[in-house]
Amino acid sequence: MTTRRTIRTDIAPDPLVLVVDDDDGMRSALQRLLTRGGLAVDAYATGEQFLAAARFDRPGCIVLDVGMPQMSGLEVQALLKRRGVMLPVVFLTGSADIPIAVAAMREGAVDFIEKPFENDDLVLRVRAAIEHDQRSRRRQHERTAIIKRLEKVTPREREVMELVVTGKTSKQIARDLGASHRTVEIHRARLMEKMEAATLADLVRMHLLLRGDETDA
């Protein structure tokens, strides 16, 4: 008798750190250090090799050297943004490259680490970048779910929501929309049910998330 195994597809893969550094010794040292820290690592010697071969569908982060000779870290970062890759980038930089690293932060990098670095500090900061990615993915997952709920909301209920989240009462909303207080109360109750919002605070948070205004906790 053959036993059929059920394969779960809802389990998120373990985080992966993508290391890009042209210095063979540094690249090997980073791979050993992060592996000892319990992290999965893929390492690449050039930006070109990284962009051609790396997979960006797993959670994690990118550890990227600024001063590579053929394609610089900033050029790699720009191409990642153009491709829509959302993995957080941690730049490795020498002291002479700090102004460049600051520019990279303005373009969306989450951190830069100056060489030489403390091993434990680097691992902690890479883990912080991974946590940043995990929070971003959770927010995106929640935002997708909220958008699906919003599809059930009528145009009038959407008008009520836009006023509710500003703190207006049902009486004030009724005056603004030229509707009765009772009608607004019905719209509000249906809105809360469709959006699966237990409280007004839940609805406000969903609204902020849809607008992209919610910050990290």
Contacts in CASP RR format, 6 or more apart in sequence:
PFRMAT RR
TARGET T0000
AUTHOR 0000-0000-0000
METHOD contacts of the structure
MODEL  1
MTTRRTIRTDIAPDPLVLVVDDDDGMRSALQRLLTRGGLAVDAYATGEQF
LAAARFDRPGCIVLDVGMPQMSGLEVQALLKRRGVMLPVVFLTGSADIPI
AVAAMREGAVDFIEKPFENDDLVLRVRAAIEHDQRSRRRQHERTAIIKRL
EKVTPREREVMELVVTGKTSKQIARDLGASHRTVEIHRARLMEKMEAATL
ADLVRMHLLLRGDETDA
12 59 0 8 1.000
13 58 0 8 1.000
13 59 0 8 1.000
14 40 0 8 1.000
14 58 0 8 1.000
15 39 0 8 1.000
15 40 0 8 1.000
15 58 0 8 1.000
15 59 0 8 1.000
15 60 0 8 1.000
15 61 0 8 1.000
15 130 0 8 1.000
15 133 0 8 1.000
15 134 0 8 1.000
16 39 0 8 1.000
16 40 0 8 1.000
16 41 0 8 1.000
16 42 0 8 1.000
16 58 0 8 1.000
16 59 0 8 1.000
16 60 0 8 1.000
17 34 0 8 1.000
17 39 0 8 1.000
17 40 0 8 1.000
17 41 0 8 1.000
17 42 0 8 1.000
17 60 0 8 1.000
17 61 0 8 1.000
17 62 0 8 1.000
17 63 0 8 1.000
17 126 0 8 1.000
17 130 0 8 1.000
18 41 0 8 1.000
18 42 0 8 1.000
18 43 0 8 1.000
18 44 0 8 1.000
18 50 0 8 1.000
18 54 0 8 1.000
18 60 0 8 1.000
18 61 0 8 1.000
18 62 0 8 1.000
18 63 0 8 1.000
18 87 0 8 1.000
19 27 0 8 1.000
19 30 0 8 1.000
19 31 0 8 1.000
19 34 0 8 1.000
19 41 0 8 1.000
19 42 0 8 1.000
19 43 0 8 1.000
19 44 0 8 1.000
19 62 0 8 1.000
19 63 0 8 1.000
20 43 0 8 1.000
20 44 0 8 1.000
20 45 0 8 1.000
20 46 0 8 1.000
20 47 0 8 1.000
20 50 0 8 1.000
20 62 0 8 1.000
20 63 0 8 1.000
20 64 0 8 1.000
20 65 0 8 1.000
20 68 0 8 1.000
20 73 0 8 1.000
20 76 0 8 1.000
21 27 0 8 1.000
21 30 0 8 1.000
21 43 0 8 1.000
21 45 0 8 1.000
21 63 0 8 1.000
21 64 0 8 1.000
21 65 0 8 1.000
21 68 0 8 1.000
21 92 0 8 1.000
22 45 0 8 1.000
22 46 0 8 1.000
22 65 0 8 1.000
22 67 0 8 1.000
22 68 0 8 1.000
22 69 0 8 1.000
22 70 0 8 1.000
23 65 0 8 1.000
24 45 0 8 1.000
26 65 0 8 1.000
26 92 0 8 1.000
26 115 0 8 1.000
27 43 0 8 1.000
27 44 0 8 1.000
27 45 0 8 1.000
28 43 0 8 1.000
30 41 0 8 1.000
30 43 0 8 1.000
30 63 0 8 1.000
30 122 0 8 1.000
31 41 0 8 1.000
31 43 0 8 1.000
33 119 0 8 1.000
33 122 0 8 1.000
33 123 0 8 1.000
34 41 0 8 1.000
34 63 0 8 1.000
34 123 0 8 1.000
34 126 0 8 1.000
35 41 0 8 1.000
37 123 0 8 1.000
39 123 0 8 1.000
39 126 0 8 1.000
39 127 0 8 1.000
39 130 0 8 1.000
42 54 0 8 1.000
44 50 0 8 1.000
44 53 0 8 1.000
44 54 0 8 1.000
46 68 0 8 1.000
46 70 0 8 1.000
46 71 0 8 1.000
47 68 0 8 1.000
47 70 0 8 1.000
47 71 0 8 1.000
47 73 0 8 1.000
47 76 0 8 1.000
48 70 0 8 1.000
48 71 0 8 1.000
50 76 0 8 1.000
51 76 0 8 1.000
51 79 0 8 1.000
51 80 0 8 1.000
56 83 0 8 1.000
56 85 0 8 1.000
56 87 0 8 1.000
59 130 0 8 1.000
59 133 0 8 1.000
59 134 0 8 1.000
59 137 0 8 1.000
60 87 0 8 1.000
60 88 0 8 1.000
60 129 0 8 1.000
60 130 0 8 1.000
60 133 0 8 1.000
60 134 0 8 1.000
61 87 0 8 1.000
61 88 0 8 1.000
61 89 0 8 1.000
61 90 0 8 1.000
61 110 0 8 1.000
61 126 0 8 1.000
61 129 0 8 1.000
61 130 0 8 1.000
61 132 0 8 1.000
61 133 0 8 1.000
62 80 0 8 1.000
62 87 0 8 1.000
62 88 0 8 1.000
62 89 0 8 1.000
62 90 0 8 1.000
63 90 0 8 1.000
63 92 0 8 1.000
63 126 0 8 1.000
64 73 0 8 1.000
64 76 0 8 1.000
64 77 0 8 1.000
64 89 0 8 1.000
64 90 0 8 1.000
64 91 0 8 1.000
64 92 0 8 1.000
65 73 0 8 1.000
65 91 0 8 1.000
65 92 0 8 1.000
65 93 0 8 1.000
66 72 0 8 1.000
66 73 0 8 1.000
66 74 0 8 1.000
66 91 0 8 1.000
66 92 0 8 1.000
66 93 0 8 1.000
66 94 0 8 1.000
66 97 0 8 1.000
66 100 0 8 1.000
66 101 0 8 1.000
66 104 0 8 1.000
66 112 0 8 1.000
67 73 0 8 1.000
67 93 0 8 1.000
67 97 0 8 1.000
67 100 0 8 1.000
68 76 0 8 1.000
73 91 0 8 1.000
73 104 0 8 1.000
74 100 0 8 1.000
74 103 0 8 1.000
74 104 0 8 1.000
74 107 0 8 1.000
77 89 0 8 1.000
77 104 0 8 1.000
77 107 0 8 1.000
77 108 0 8 1.000
77 109 0 8 1.000
78 107 0 8 1.000
80 87 0 8 1.000
80 89 0 8 1.000
81 107 0 8 1.000
86 133 0 8 1.000
86 136 0 8 1.000
87 133 0 8 1.000
88 109 0 8 1.000
88 110 0 8 1.000
88 111 0 8 1.000
88 129 0 8 1.000
88 130 0 8 1.000
88 132 0 8 1.000
88 133 0 8 1.000
88 136 0 8 1.000
89 104 0 8 1.000
89 108 0 8 1.000
89 109 0 8 1.000
89 110 0 8 1.000
89 129 0 8 1.000
90 109 0 8 1.000
90 110 0 8 1.000
90 111 0 8 1.000
90 112 0 8 1.000
90 113 0 8 1.000
90 125 0 8 1.000
90 126 0 8 1.000
90 129 0 8 1.000
91 101 0 8 1.000
91 104 0 8 1.000
91 109 0 8 1.000
91 111 0 8 1.000
91 112 0 8 1.000
91 113 0 8 1.000
92 112 0 8 1.000
92 113 0 8 1.000
92 115 0 8 1.000
92 117 0 8 1.000
93 100 0 8 1.000
93 101 0 8 1.000
93 112 0 8 1.000
93 113 0 8 1.000
93 114 0 8 1.000
93 115 0 8 1.000
94 114 0 8 1.000
94 115 0 8 1.000
95 114 0 8 1.000
95 115 0 8 1.000
98 112 0 8 1.000
98 114 0 8 1.000
101 109 0 8 1.000
101 112 0 8 1.000
101 114 0 8 1.000
102 112 0 8 1.000
104 112 0 8 1.000
105 111 0 8 1.000
105 112 0 8 1.000
110 128 0 8 1.000
110 129 0 8 1.000
110 132 0 8 1.000
111 125 0 8 1.000
111 128 0 8 1.000
111 129 0 8 1.000
113 121 0 8 1.000
113 122 0 8 1.000
113 125 0 8 1.000
132 216 0 8 1.000
135 216 0 8 1.000
135 217 0 8 1.000
139 209 0 8 1.000
139 214 0 8 1.000
142 209 0 8 1.000
143 209 0 8 1.000
143 210 0 8 1.000
143 212 0 8 1.000
146 195 0 8 1.000
146 206 0 8 1.000
146 209 0 8 1.000
146 210 0 8 1.000
147 210 0 8 1.000
149 194 0 8 1.000
149 195 0 8 1.000
149 196 0 8 1.000
150 158 0 8 1.000
150 195 0 8 1.000
150 210 0 8 1.000
152 194 0 8 1.000
153 161 0 8 1.000
153 191 0 8 1.000
153 194 0 8 1.000
153 195 0 8 1.000
154 187 0 8 1.000
156 177 0 8 1.000
156 187 0 8 1.000
157 187 0 8 1.000
157 190 0 8 1.000
157 191 0 8 1.000
157 194 0 8 1.000
159 177 0 8 1.000
160 173 0 8 1.000
160 177 0 8 1.000
160 184 0 8 1.000
160 187 0 8 1.000
160 188 0 8 1.000
160 191 0 8 1.000
161 191 0 8 1.000
161 195 0 8 1.000
161 203 0 8 1.000
161 207 0 8 1.000
163 172 0 8 1.000
163 173 0 8 1.000
163 176 0 8 1.000
163 177 0 8 1.000
164 173 0 8 1.000
164 188 0 8 1.000
164 191 0 8 1.000
164 200 0 8 1.000
164 203 0 8 1.000
165 203 0 8 1.000
165 204 0 8 1.000
165 207 0 8 1.000
167 200 0 8 1.000
168 176 0 8 1.000
170 181 0 8 1.000
170 184 0 8 1.000
170 185 0 8 1.000
170 188 0 8 1.000
171 181 0 8 1.000
173 179 0 8 1.000
173 184 0 8 1.000
173 188 0 8 1.000
174 180 0 8 1.000
174 181 0 8 1.000
174 183 0 8 1.000
174 184 0 8 1.000
177 184 0 8 1.000
179 187 0 8 1.000
191 197 0 8 1.000
191 203 0 8 1.000
192 198 0 8 1.000
192 203 0 8 1.000
195 202 0 8 1.000
195 203 0 8 1.000
195 206 0 8 1.000
197 203 0 8 1.000
197 206 0 8 1.000
205 214 0 8 1.000
208 214 0 8 1.000
END
